[in-house]
């Protein structure tokens, strides 16, 4: 009887082939059939797979076609890997694929990836949460061709004053700025992070007041995150409050407070 392995969904990370997890890399190295989002995943990441592996670019395929290929490869006893950009937990269409596989009685596993929000923060050498500035990060997208629940529209989320990381929305930048301006104010810092961790990465720093012309001049209209919030204005030289984690006067279970 042919041994059948679960279909493994792997988050490829933001683009840099070394920002995939070790576990994800190991799974890729054993893949016999690899389905990947060719419009979003760096070819350098695919180099972790064996050269003899069957590779299928899913960019031109519909959901049913993707699942049919996963199903056929699984039933043939192959090691099947479905490679997603970033992390599978965010905007990956993972759930609908898993649901169809479950309907066919096919098991699956998930290996998470590094999301672009983490990669962008690293590129900026920036924490997204800072004491008494921002203790919340909201990962979201703007409403476009795909609707969002009414209570999650950008105007509503902006009211929290948190650090916002907006995916899949740079082509709607005019609308994003208009919806955030009242809550954040025109001088709030904004970063547009284009193809973060790729060789052609670009980080455009500005404010809500003038980010639009800078992004237009750069010709960026896809594969970019929008980050906004007061935490982005705080460098290590301007921190008003430091974390208590390493404060010598703050005691915790592993350290006594200094006099």
C-alpha positions in Angstrom: 0.0 0.0 0.0 1.3 3.4 -1.0 2.3 5.5 2.1 0.4 8.8 2.0 1.8 11.9 3.7 -0.2 14.9 4.8 -0.2 17.9 2.5 2.1 20.4 4.2 1.4 24.1 3.9 4.5 26.2 4.4 4.9 29.9 5.0 7.8 31.0 2.8 8.5 34.2 4.6 8.7 37.7 3.1 11.2 36.9 0.3 14.7 36.4 1.6 15.4 32.7 1.3 17.1 32.7 4.7 13.9 34.1 6.4 12.1 30.8 5.9 12.0 28.7 9.1 14.4 25.8 9.5 11.4 23.5 9.6 10.0 24.9 6.4 13.3 24.6 4.7 13.6 20.9 5.7 10.1 20.2 4.4 10.9 21.9 1.1 14.1 19.8 0.8 11.9 16.7 0.8 9.2 17.9 -1.5 8.3 15.7 -4.5 5.5 18.0 -5.6 5.6 21.7 -4.8 2.7 24.1 -5.5 3.7 27.7 -5.0 2.4 31.2 -5.5 4.7 32.3 -8.3 3.7 35.9 -8.4 4.7 36.4 -4.8 7.5 34.0 -3.8 11.1 34.7 -4.6 12.7 32.1 -6.9 15.5 32.0 -4.3 13.2 30.3 -1.8 12.4 27.6 -4.4 16.0 26.7 -4.5 15.5 24.8 -1.1 13.5 22.2 -3.0 15.1 19.3 -4.9 15.7 20.1 -8.6 13.8 17.0 -9.6 10.7 18.0 -7.7 7.6 18.7 -9.8 6.9 22.4 -9.4 3.5 24.1 -10.2 3.1 27.8 -10.2 -0.5 28.4 -8.9 -0.7 32.0 -10.0 -2.9 31.2 -13.0 -5.0 28.5 -11.2 -8.3 28.7 -9.5 -9.0 27.2 -6.1 -10.5 24.0 -7.4 -7.6 23.4 -9.8 -5.1 23.9 -7.0 -6.9 21.5 -4.7 -7.2 19.0 -7.5 -3.5 18.9 -8.0 -2.8 18.6 -4.3 -5.3 15.8 -4.1 -3.9 13.9 -7.0 -0.3 14.2 -5.7 -1.3 13.1 -2.2 -3.2 10.0 -3.5 -0.1 9.1 -5.5 1.8 8.9 -2.3 4.0 12.0 -3.0 5.5 14.4 -0.5 3.3 17.4 -1.3 4.1 21.0 -0.2 1.9 24.0 -0.7 4.1 27.1 -0.4 2.6 30.4 0.5 4.3 33.8 0.7 4.7 35.4 4.2 2.8 33.5 6.9 -0.1 31.2 6.3 -2.2 32.8 9.1 -2.5 36.1 7.2 -4.4 36.7 3.9 -3.2 33.4 2.5 -6.5 31.6 1.5 -5.3 28.7 3.6 -8.6 27.9 5.1 -10.6 27.3 1.9 -7.9 24.9 0.6 -7.8 23.0 3.9 -11.6 22.7 3.9 -11.7 21.2 0.4 -8.9 18.8 1.3 -10.8 17.7 4.4 -13.8 17.0 2.3 -11.7 14.6 0.4 -10.4 13.0 3.6 -6.9 14.4 3.0 -4.9 15.5 6.2 -2.8 18.6 6.2 -0.2 20.3 8.4 0.9 23.9 8.6 4.4 25.3 9.2 4.2 29.1 9.9 6.3 31.7 8.2 7.8 35.1 9.0 5.2 37.7 8.0 6.1 40.8 6.1 5.2 43.0 9.1 8.0 41.4 11.1 10.5 41.8 8.2 9.5 45.4 7.8 10.0 46.2 11.5 13.4 44.5 11.3 14.4 46.5 8.2 13.4 49.7 10.1 15.3 48.5 13.2 12.0 49.4 14.9 9.7 48.0 17.6 6.1 48.3 16.7 5.1 48.4 20.4 6.7 50.9 22.8 5.9 51.7 26.5 3.3 54.5 26.8 3.3 55.0 23.1 1.7 52.0 21.5 1.0 48.6 23.1 -1.2 47.2 20.2 -0.5 46.3 16.6 -3.3 45.8 14.2 -2.7 43.8 11.0 -5.4 44.6 8.5 -6.2 45.5 4.9 -8.2 48.3 3.3 -11.6 47.6 1.7 -11.3 47.3 -2.1 -12.6 44.6 -4.4 -12.6 42.4 -1.3 -15.0 43.8 1.4 -14.1 44.0 5.1 -16.6 43.6 8.0 -18.1 47.1 8.7 -16.7 47.2 12.3 -13.2 46.7 10.9 -13.1 49.6 8.4 -9.9 51.7 8.7 -11.7 54.7 10.2 -12.9 52.5 13.1 -9.5 50.9 13.6 -7.7 54.2 13.5 -9.6 55.3 16.6 -7.4 53.0 18.7 -4.3 55.0 17.9 -2.4 51.7 17.7 0.4 50.8 15.2 -1.4 49.8 12.0 0.1 47.5 9.5 -2.0 47.5 6.3 -1.5 44.7 3.8 -2.6 44.5 0.2 -3.6 48.1 0.0 -0.8 50.3 -1.4 -2.8 50.7 -4.6 -5.5 52.3 -2.4 -3.1 54.7 -0.7 -5.2 57.8 -1.4 -8.2 56.1 0.3 -6.1 54.8 3.2 -4.7 58.3 4.0 -8.1 59.9 3.8 -9.6 57.4 6.2 -6.7 57.6 8.7 -6.1 61.4 8.7 -8.6 62.5 11.3 -7.6 60.0 13.9 -3.9 60.1 13.5 -3.2 63.6 12.3 -1.2 64.8 9.2 2.2 64.6 10.9 1.9 60.9 12.0 4.8 58.9 10.5 4.1 56.4 7.8 6.4 53.9 6.1 5.6 52.1 2.9 7.8 49.0 2.8 8.1 47.6 -0.8 9.2 44.0 -1.3 10.7 43.9 2.1 13.7 41.5 2.4 14.0 41.2 -1.4 17.1 42.5 -3.2 15.1 45.5 -4.5 13.6 46.4 -1.1 12.6 50.0 -0.6 11.5 51.8 2.5 9.7 55.1 2.0 9.4 57.1 5.2 7.1 60.1 5.4 4.0 61.4 7.1 0.3 61.1 6.3 0.6 64.6 4.8 3.0 63.8 2.1 3.3 60.0 1.7 1.1 59.8 -1.4 3.4 61.8 -3.8 6.5 60.0 -2.6 5.0 56.6 -3.3 3.7 57.7 -6.6 7.1 59.1 -7.6 8.6 55.7 -6.7 6.1 53.9 -8.9 5.0 51.5 -6.1 1.5 50.0 -6.6 1.8 46.4 -5.3 3.8 44.1 -3.0 4.1 46.8 -0.3 3.0 47.2 3.3 1.8 50.5 4.9 2.8 51.0 8.5 1.5 53.9 10.5 1.5 55.1 14.1 3.3 57.2 16.7 5.7 54.4 17.6 7.4 54.9 14.2 8.4 58.4 15.3 10.4 57.2 18.2 14.1 56.3 17.8 16.3 55.1 20.6 17.6 58.6 21.1 14.1 60.0 21.7 12.5 57.3 23.9 10.6 59.0 26.7 9.9 55.8 28.6 11.9 52.5 28.6 10.6 49.1 29.1 10.6 47.9 32.8 11.9 44.5 31.7 15.5 45.6 32.1 15.0 48.4 34.6 17.3 47.8 37.5 14.7 49.2 40.0 12.1 46.7 38.8 12.0 43.3 40.5 10.6 40.2 38.9 10.9 36.4 39.3 14.5 36.3 38.0 16.0 39.5 39.4 15.8 41.6 42.6 15.4 45.3 42.4 18.5 47.4 42.9 18.5 50.0 45.7 
